[in-house]
């Protein structure tokens, strides 16, 4: 029996839908009022936004390919629906990646400002490894 590519695509799409947006959930920018705090933690690593960007590119590529490959007959119509789902997933992952890159950039800038404030006050800057956060 020949496996159904449409069913496999639907299963893969459902799996991606359950994991949309690592950066929305797992990436934290600097807290409000960080310029007044003596110490804080936030996400410095771009790992989650990179994963989101890869997933966005994959979803947009697969979705675009499935959407462009159909001619509108009964055999290819399910592929257009699946392609639209992948394209939507790609957009969601892309927005999560952008959000994550913005948050991590703000975090690194805030930590540089904190180090400059500590150095200007005559204190040794806090070692970055001692601050909690990914």
Long-range contacts (C-beta under 8 A, 24 or more apart in sequence): 6-78, 6-79, 6-82, 9-62, 9-66, 9-79, 9-82, 9-86, 10-82, 10-85, 13-82, 13-85, 13-86, 13-89, 16-55, 16-59, 16-86, 16-89, 16-93, 17-85, 17-89, 19-55, 20-89, 20-92, 20-93, 20-96, 21-52, 21-92, 21-93, 21-95, 21-96, 22-48, 22-49, 22-51, 22-52, 22-96, 22-100, 23-48, 23-49, 23-52, 23-96, 23-97, 23-99, 23-100, 23-101, 23-103, 24-96, 24-99, 24-100, 26-134, 27-99, 27-100, 27-103, 27-104, 28-103, 28-107, 28-133, 29-102, 29-103, 29-104, 29-106, 29-107, 30-106, 30-107, 30-110, 30-111, 34-110, 34-113, 34-114, 35-110, 35-113, 37-114, 39-114, 39-126, 39-131, 40-110, 40-114, 40-131, 41-131, 41-132, 41-133, 42-103, 42-106, 42-107, 42-110, 42-111, 42-133, 43-100, 43-103, 43-104, 43-107, 43-133, 43-134, 44-104, 44-107, 44-108, 44-111, 44-128, 44-133, 44-134, 45-104, 45-134, 46-100, 46-101, 46-104, 47-134, 48-100, 49-96, 49-97, 49-98, 49-99, 49-100, 49-101, 49-104, 50-97, 52-93, 52-94, 52-96, 52-97, 52-100, 53-93, 53-94, 53-97, 55-89, 55-90, 55-93, 56-90, 56-91, 56-92, 56-93, 56-94, 56-96, 56-97, 57-90, 58-90, 59-86, 59-87, 59-88, 59-89, 59-90, 59-91, 59-93, 60-86, 60-87, 60-90, 60-91, 60-94, 61-90, 62-86, 62-90, 63-87, 63-88, 63-89, 63-90
